Amino acid sequence: METVQTALWVVMLLVALAILFDFMNGFHDAANSIATVVSTGVLKPGQAVVFAAFFNFVAIFVFHLSVAATIGKGIVQPGVVDTHVIFGALVGAISWNLITWYYGIPSSSSHALIGGIVGAVIAKAGAGALISAGILKTVAFIFVSPLLGFLLGSLMMVAVAWICRRARPGKVDKWFRRLQLVSAGAYSLGHGGNDAQKTIGIIWLLLIATGYASASDASPPTWAIVACYAAIGLGTMFGGWRIVKTMGQKITKLKPVGGFCAETGGAMTLFVATALGIPVSTTHTITGAIVGVGSTQRASAVRWGVAGNIVWAWILTIPASAFVAAIAYWVSLQLY
């Protein structure tokens, strides 16, 4: 009986750590949802974070748990996972999030979590314990999601420019200040729908590994779903202001029409990926869309040096978080 109770406490602590990661995900990625709407002056920062947090949580009623299923059952063999692996994965992801937040680098919380899982699993059982289809799908979208965001953002910008070619600039600005509320809401919805499910997935993986859930269950417990959506919404409300500046102004200067096109292109990408059960980076997606919008004006409108630094952070995210996770896995073995 004592062993069962001890195991339960370990599970509860790891669930709390996962919820902390989810909160940090919202905190770290708040910039993805609000940078454009703040930088264009459509909403004040305080208004924007409440607005985005609301739609983060509303996503619970919109999206099927396909991404959670991918994380919970499609990345690693469930029989390999134990509490040490989960601890290592979460510590690796949280550490990378803190580092990139401190330096104002818009990296991917999603890929930090994937990297953490991969690093901890490899430290325990080697690469053979990974499910290659799930890993390849996730890695492929490191490139696909920003490219799709770029394409859709730039096409939206070209289409809007053609449709509004005869309208007065002041009138266009007024229209798109209102429309940007719609696009920002849609992007925040996609952000909550894709990112909250990643934490739901790792909690599900933990519960399956420790016997508190079955691999045959159709979905994770309701309490895990509600807790993760609430945590990401609260994280967004606190906001990661260092990254907002990078996303909103350093890559390219945005007006309401550009913000609308970037958010709409990014939201479309997230909706498709979430429907397909693919855990994508909301950071990669919106960055690609912002660059796409800026490049339709002229190539020099994009600060390619800033964009290049962001890409390097993307490349380093999975191996860096995997390395930290492997160390954390080893440390956890010494602790309990």
C-alpha distance (Angstrom), angle and dihedral (degrees) to the residues before:
residue distance angle dihedral
M1 . . .
E2 3.80 . .
T3 3.82 91.5 .
V4 3.82 91.8 52.2
Q5 3.81 91.4 50.0
T6 3.81 91.2 48.9
A7 3.81 90.7 50.1
L8 3.80 90.1 49.6
W9 3.79 91.4 53.1
V10 3.80 90.5 49.9
V11 3.79 89.9 51.1
M12 3.80 91.4 48.3
L13 3.80 91.7 51.2
L14 3.81 91.4 49.4
V15 3.81 90.8 48.8
A16 3.82 87.8 52.4
L17 3.83 89.3 50.2
A18 3.81 89.8 50.3
I19 3.81 90.8 50.9
L20 3.81 88.3 49.8
F21 3.81 89.0 53.4
D22 3.81 89.4 49.6
F23 3.80 90.7 51.6
M24 3.80 89.7 49.4
N25 3.79 89.4 47.8
G26 3.80 89.4 58.9
F27 3.83 91.0 42.2
H28 3.80 92.8 48.1
D29 3.81 95.8 41.9
A30 3.82 97.8 40.9
A31 3.79 85.8 103.4
N32 3.79 90.7 63.9
S33 3.79 91.3 60.4
I34 3.79 101.7 37.1
A35 3.83 109.9 23.1
T36 3.79 95.8 92.1
V37 3.81 96.2 42.2
V38 3.83 90.9 48.4
S39 3.80 96.5 43.1
T40 3.81 91.6 51.5
G41 3.80 90.6 50.3
V42 3.80 95.5 -121.1
L43 3.82 91.7 125.7
K44 3.78 133.3 17.6
P45 3.82 114.2 -117.6
G46 3.82 94.2 -105.7
Q47 3.79 92.0 49.4
A48 3.79 92.0 45.7
V49 3.80 96.4 54.6
V50 3.81 93.0 49.5
F51 3.81 89.8 46.7
A52 3.82 92.3 49.9
A53 3.81 93.9 43.6
F54 3.80 90.8 53.7
F55 3.81 92.1 55.1
N56 3.82 91.3 42.7
F57 3.79 88.2 62.1
V58 3.82 96.8 38.5
A59 3.83 86.9 61.8
I60 3.82 86.8 77.5
F61 3.81 87.9 77.0
V62 3.81 96.1 44.3
F63 3.80 111.7 47.7
H64 3.79 132.2 60.2
L65 3.83 114.7 -127.1
S66 3.80 94.1 -106.9
V67 3.81 95.1 127.7
A68 3.82 91.4 48.8
A69 3.81 88.7 53.2
T70 3.82 90.8 52.1
I71 3.82 92.3 52.0
G72 3.81 94.0 40.3
K73 3.77 98.5 45.4
G74 3.82 110.2 5.1
I75 3.82 108.1 59.3
V76 3.82 105.5 52.5
Q77 3.78 137.6 10.9
P78 3.85 104.6 -90.7
G79 3.80 92.1 -139.4
V80 3.81 90.5 64.6
V81 3.79 96.1 53.4
D82 3.79 120.3 94.4
T83 3.80 135.6 157.6
H84 3.81 91.7 -82.9
V85 3.81 91.1 56.6
I86 3.81 92.1 49.0
F87 3.81 91.4 47.9
G88 3.81 91.6 50.2
A89 3.82 92.7 47.0
L90 3.80 93.7 50.9
V91 3.81 95.0 44.4
G92 3.81 90.3 49.6
A93 3.80 92.4 50.2
I94 3.82 95.4 43.8
S95 3.82 92.2 47.5
W96 3.81 93.1 53.0
N97 3.80 91.2 46.0
L98 3.81 91.0 53.6
I99 3.81 93.1 47.9
T100 3.81 94.8 49.1
W101 3.82 92.6 42.6
Y102 3.81 90.8 52.5
Y103 3.81 91.8 53.3
G104 3.82 93.5 40.7
I105 3.80 93.8 -116.8
P106 3.83 115.0 151.8
S107 3.80 98.0 -137.4
S108 3.79 126.7 157.8
S109 3.81 120.8 -86.7
S110 3.80 86.8 -170.5
H111 3.76 95.4 57.7
A112 3.80 91.0 41.4
L113 3.81 87.1 59.9
I114 3.81 92.4 45.8
G115 3.81 89.7 48.0
G116 3.80 90.0 49.0
I117 3.80 92.3 52.8
V118 3.80 92.0 46.3
G119 3.82 93.8 48.1
A120 3.80 95.0 48.3
V121 3.81 93.3 45.6
I122 3.80 93.3 48.5
A123 3.82 89.7 48.7
K124 3.79 88.9 55.2
A125 3.80 106.3 35.3
G126 3.80 110.6 0.2
A127 3.80 130.8 -111.5
G128 3.81 92.0 -59.7
A129 3.81 89.7 76.7
L130 3.81 91.3 64.9
I131 3.82 122.0 94.0
S132 3.79 102.1 -125.2
A133 3.82 96.6 -157.2
G134 3.81 92.8 57.4
I135 3.81 93.4 43.9
L136 3.82 93.8 47.8
K137 3.82 92.1 47.9
T138 3.79 90.9 51.9
V139 3.81 94.8 44.6
A140 3.82 91.9 47.2
F141 3.80 90.4 57.0
I142 3.80 90.9 55.5
F143 3.80 81.9 77.7
V144 3.80 101.6 25.7
S145 3.82 98.6 53.8
P146 3.84 97.8 54.5
L147 3.81 90.8 41.6
L148 3.79 91.1 50.0
G149 3.81 89.9 45.8
F150 3.83 89.1 49.5
L151 3.80 92.4 49.1
L152 3.80 96.3 45.6
G153 3.82 93.6 42.1
S154 3.81 92.9 50.6
L155 3.83 93.2 43.8
M156 3.81 90.0 50.0
M157 3.80 90.1 50.6
V158 3.80 93.1 49.4
A159 3.82 91.6 46.8
V160 3.81 93.0 48.7
A161 3.81 91.8 46.9
W162 3.81 90.0 53.3
I163 3.82 94.8 44.9
C164 3.82 92.7 47.8
R165 3.81 96.7 38.1
R166 3.83 93.4 116.9
A167 3.79 98.5 37.5
R168 3.80 122.3 102.4
P169 3.83 112.2 -99.5
G170 3.82 91.7 -126.5
K171 3.79 91.8 53.5
V172 3.81 92.1 47.2
D173 3.80 90.3 51.0
K174 3.81 90.7 50.7
W175 3.83 92.3 50.4
F176 3.76 94.5 48.7
R177 3.78 94.7 46.2
R178 3.80 85.2 65.2
L179 3.79 95.7 38.7
Q180 3.79 90.9 51.2
L181 3.80 88.7 67.3
V182 3.82 87.3 60.9
S183 3.81 93.9 46.9
A184 3.83 93.0 45.0
G185 3.81 90.1 50.3
A186 3.81 90.7 49.6
Y187 3.79 92.3 49.5
S188 3.81 92.2 47.9
L189 3.80 88.2 50.0
G190 3.81 90.5 53.3
H191 3.81 91.1 45.0
G192 3.80 92.7 53.8
G193 3.80 92.8 42.3
N194 3.80 95.3 53.6
D195 3.81 103.4 31.6
A196 3.82 101.6 42.0
Q197 3.79 88.9 53.2
K198 3.80 91.8 60.2
T199 3.79 91.1 63.7
I200 3.80 90.3 42.4
G201 3.81 86.0 54.5
I202 3.80 95.5 52.3
I203 3.82 91.8 46.9
W204 3.80 87.9 50.2
L205 3.81 89.5 49.7
L206 3.82 89.5 50.7
L207 3.81 93.2 49.3
I208 3.81 92.0 48.6
A209 3.82 91.8 47.7
T210 3.82 92.9 50.2
G211 3.80 96.2 43.3
Y212 3.81 97.3 -110.1
A213 3.81 90.2 114.0
S214 3.80 135.0 23.8
A215 3.80 127.7 -120.4
S216 3.81 86.5 -130.6
D217 3.83 92.3 61.6
A218 3.80 112.2 117.3
S219 3.80 93.1 -141.3
P220 3.82 141.3 2.2
P221 3.82 121.5 -95.7
T222 3.80 116.4 -69.9
W223 3.81 92.0 -123.2
A224 3.82 90.3 60.2
I225 3.81 92.0 50.4
V226 3.82 94.4 49.5
A227 3.81 93.7 42.8
C228 3.81 93.5 51.8
Y229 3.80 95.4 47.7
A230 3.81 90.3 47.0
A231 3.82 92.3 47.9
I232 3.80 95.1 51.4
G233 3.80 90.0 47.5
L234 3.81 91.8 51.4
G235 3.80 90.6 47.1
T236 3.79 90.2 53.3
M237 3.82 90.1 50.8
F238 3.81 90.3 59.0
G239 3.81 90.2 48.4
G240 3.81 133.0 -158.5
W241 3.80 98.6 -111.3
R242 3.81 96.5 177.2
I243 3.79 89.7 64.1
V244 3.82 95.0 41.8
K245 3.81 89.7 68.7
T246 3.81 93.0 51.3
M247 3.79 94.0 47.2
G248 3.79 97.3 40.2
Q249 3.80 103.8 44.2
K250 3.81 115.6 -0.8
I251 3.81 97.2 66.8
T252 3.82 95.9 46.7
K253 3.80 138.1 -29.8
L254 3.79 110.4 -97.5
K255 3.79 132.0 -156.5
P256 3.84 122.6 -166.6
V257 3.80 92.2 -92.9
G258 3.82 90.6 52.7
G259 3.79 91.8 45.2
F260 3.80 90.1 51.9
C261 3.81 92.8 50.6
A262 3.83 93.8 46.1
E263 3.80 93.6 48.4
T264 3.80 93.7 44.6
G265 3.81 93.1 48.8
G266 3.81 90.3 46.8
A267 3.81 93.1 46.7
M268 3.82 91.7 51.4
T269 3.81 89.6 52.4
L270 3.82 92.7 49.7
F271 3.80 93.4 47.1
V272 3.82 91.4 53.3
A273 3.82 94.1 45.6
T274 3.81 93.3 47.2
A275 3.81 91.6 49.1
L276 3.82 88.6 52.6
G277 3.83 92.2 48.1
I278 3.81 93.7 -116.2
P279 3.82 116.6 147.1
V280 3.80 102.1 -137.7
S281 3.77 133.0 174.5
T282 3.79 114.1 -101.8
T283 3.81 86.3 -162.7
H284 3.80 93.4 56.7
T285 3.78 91.2 44.9
I286 3.80 99.0 52.4
T287 3.82 92.4 40.3
G288 3.81 90.0 54.8
A289 3.80 90.5 48.0
I290 3.84 92.9 48.9
V291 3.82 91.0 49.5
G292 3.82 89.5 47.4
V293 3.81 91.4 53.3
G294 3.80 92.6 46.3
S295 3.79 93.8 48.0
T296 3.82 92.5 57.0
Q297 3.81 88.8 66.4
R298 3.80 96.0 49.0
A299 3.79 135.1 -49.3
S300 3.81 91.4 -108.2
A301 3.83 90.5 58.7
V302 3.81 87.8 76.5
R303 3.79 118.8 72.7
W304 3.78 94.5 -135.6
G305 3.82 92.7 -175.5
V306 3.82 90.8 61.3
A307 3.81 90.7 43.9
G308 3.82 89.4 50.1
N309 3.81 92.3 53.3
I310 3.80 89.3 51.3
V311 3.82 90.8 51.6
W312 3.81 90.3 52.6
A313 3.80 88.7 53.8
W314 3.81 88.6 52.0
I315 3.80 91.8 52.2
L316 3.81 92.8 48.4
T317 3.82 97.3 44.3
I318 3.81 100.5 84.5
P319 3.84 98.2 40.8
A320 3.83 93.2 42.0
S321 3.81 94.9 49.3
A322 3.82 89.8 42.1
F323 3.81 90.6 54.4
V324 3.82 92.9 49.9
A325 3.81 90.4 45.1
A326 3.81 91.9 53.3
I327 3.82 90.1 53.0
A328 3.82 91.5 46.0
Y329 3.82 89.6 50.3
W330 3.81 90.5 54.7
V331 3.82 91.7 46.2
S332 3.82 91.3 50.8
L333 3.81 90.0 54.6
Q334 3.79 88.4 58.1
L335 3.81 93.1 47.4
Y336 3.83 100.9 51.8
